[in-house]
């Protein structure tokens, strides 16, 4: 009887491993080209990384294929268009952190009968865009912030984690995109030349 039980657990373990390995890999890039670019009367865009990752636990954003900060860089490239003018648009990344928190779950033989959440990832992304005159004066600015959380199961493979991390980063970036689009329309006045329809 004991041999049958052990065999059953081994079979379940193999099935779990196979299911985990079948998870599709996370994308290796992040694009925003499905939306029309926002045209601004500026000479160029300058990205300033105010946030410096500690590169150590509990932070994990440095382990992402596409970190929140990299997502912002892609957003600037795909969504903003410089049409010329005396102003400079400065994009300041004020926060782009993701922290891992281990969650309590049932261990030992009791845990064999369930699959529980083992870790939570809390992401925070904060971005400001400043319109800067040649003399350094900030003519106008807009800002947006997003927080998102995701969890992974105790049997999650690295591929599973990569997918969760990508989804977390994408959700943060989409929030920033929606909010900055609205703020730019409301606050940039003559600096705003043309833009695509706002996402809802």
C-alpha positions in Angstrom: 0.0 0.0 0.0 2.8 2.4 0.9 4.5 1.7 -2.4 1.3 2.6 -4.3 1.1 5.9 -2.3 4.7 6.8 -3.1 4.2 5.9 -6.7 1.1 8.2 -6.8 3.0 11.1 -5.4 5.9 10.6 -7.8 3.3 10.6 -10.7 1.7 13.8 -9.5 5.1 15.4 -9.2 6.0 14.5 -12.7 2.7 15.8 -14.0 3.2 19.1 -12.1 6.7 19.4 -13.5 5.5 18.8 -17.1 2.7 21.3 -16.7 5.2 23.9 -15.4 7.6 23.2 -18.3 4.8 23.7 -20.8 4.4 27.4 -19.7 5.1 29.7 -22.7 8.2 31.7 -22.4 7.9 35.4 -21.5 8.4 37.9 -24.3 11.9 39.4 -24.6 10.8 42.9 -25.6 7.9 45.3 -24.8 6.3 47.4 -27.5 3.8 50.2 -27.4 3.6 50.7 -31.2 0.0 49.6 -31.3 -0.9 53.1 -30.3 -0.4 56.4 -32.2 2.6 58.4 -31.0 2.1 61.6 -29.0 3.8 64.5 -30.9 5.4 67.2 -28.8 7.0 70.5 -29.9 10.4 69.6 -28.3 13.9 69.1 -29.7 14.6 65.8 -28.0 13.8 63.5 -25.1 16.2 63.0 -22.2 15.7 60.0 -19.9 16.9 60.5 -16.3 17.2 57.5 -14.0 16.6 58.9 -10.6 15.9 55.4 -9.3 18.9 53.3 -8.6 18.3 49.6 -8.0 20.0 48.2 -4.9 20.7 45.0 -7.0 20.0 42.9 -3.9 17.1 41.3 -2.0 14.3 42.0 -1.4 14.5 43.8 -4.8 14.4 41.6 -7.8 13.8 44.1 -10.8 17.5 43.6 -11.8 16.7 40.0 -12.5 13.9 40.8 -15.1 14.5 40.4 -18.8 12.5 43.7 -19.1 12.6 45.7 -15.9 10.1 48.5 -15.2 12.8 51.1 -16.1 13.5 49.4 -19.4 9.7 49.4 -20.1 9.7 53.2 -19.7 12.5 53.6 -22.1 10.5 51.5 -24.7 7.5 53.6 -23.9 9.3 56.9 -24.6 10.7 55.5 -27.9 7.3 54.2 -29.1 4.8 56.6 -27.7 6.6 60.0 -27.8 7.6 61.9 -30.9 9.8 65.0 -31.0 8.7 67.5 -33.7 11.2 70.2 -33.0 11.3 73.3 -30.9 13.3 75.2 -28.2 12.1 73.0 -25.4 13.6 69.7 -24.1 11.3 66.9 -22.7 13.0 65.3 -19.7 11.6 61.9 -18.6 12.4 61.2 -15.0 12.1 57.6 -13.7 11.6 58.2 -10.0 10.8 54.7 -8.9 11.0 51.4 -10.8 11.3 48.9 -8.0 10.0 45.3 -7.5 10.3 43.6 -4.2 9.9 40.0 -3.4 8.1 38.8 -0.2 8.1 35.1 0.7 4.7 33.9 1.8 4.0 31.2 4.4 2.8 27.9 3.0 2.3 24.4 4.2 5.4 22.3 4.2 6.0 18.6 4.8 3.6 15.8 3.9 0.5 18.0 4.5 1.7 20.3 1.8 1.7 17.4 -0.7 -2.1 17.8 -1.0 -2.1 21.4 -2.1 -0.2 23.9 -4.2 0.0 27.3 -2.4 1.3 30.8 -3.2 4.9 31.0 -2.2 6.0 34.5 -3.1 4.5 37.9 -3.8 6.1 40.6 -6.0 5.2 44.2 -5.4 6.1 46.6 -8.1 6.1 50.4 -8.1 6.6 52.7 -11.1 6.7 56.5 -10.9 7.5 58.7 -13.9 7.6 62.4 -14.4 7.9 64.3 -17.7 9.2 67.9 -17.6 9.2 70.4 -20.4 12.4 72.3 -19.9 13.3 75.7 -21.5 16.8 76.5 -22.8 17.5 78.4 -19.6 16.7 75.3 -17.5 13.3 76.6 -16.2 10.6 73.9 -16.1 7.7 75.2 -18.2 5.3 72.3 -17.4 5.4 68.8 -16.0 3.1 65.8 -15.6 3.6 62.7 -13.5 2.1 59.3 -12.9 2.5 56.4 -10.5 1.4 52.8 -10.5 1.6 49.9 -8.1 0.9 46.3 -9.0 1.3 42.9 -7.2 1.6 39.4 -8.5 2.1 36.0 -6.8 3.7 32.7 -7.8 3.0 29.2 -6.7 5.5 27.1 -4.6 6.2 24.8 -7.6 6.8 27.7 -10.0 9.7 27.2 -12.5 11.9 30.0 -13.6 9.9 30.2 -16.8 6.8 30.7 -14.7 8.4 33.5 -12.7 9.6 35.2 -15.9 6.1 35.2 -17.2 4.7 36.7 -14.0 7.5 39.3 -13.9 6.7 40.3 -17.5 3.0 40.6 -16.8 3.7 42.7 -13.7 5.9 45.0 -15.7 3.4 45.3 -18.5 0.6 46.2 -16.1 2.8 48.9 -14.5 3.7 50.3 -17.9 0.1 50.2 -19.2 -1.0 52.2 -16.1 1.7 54.8 -16.6 0.8 55.0 -20.3 -2.9 55.7 -19.6 -2.3 58.3 -16.9 0.5 60.2 -18.7 -1.5 60.3 -21.9 -4.4 62.0 -20.0 -2.0 64.3 -18.1 -0.2 65.4 -21.3 -3.5 66.2 -23.0 -4.7 68.2 -20.0 -1.4 70.1 -19.1 1.0 70.5 -22.0 -1.1 73.0 -24.0 0.7 74.3 -27.1 3.6 71.8 -26.5 1.2 69.1 -27.5 0.9 69.0 -31.3 -1.0 65.8 -32.2 -1.7 62.5 -30.5 -3.5 59.3 -30.9 -6.8 58.5 -29.1 -6.4 58.1 -25.3 -6.6 54.5 -24.1 -9.4 53.8 -21.6 
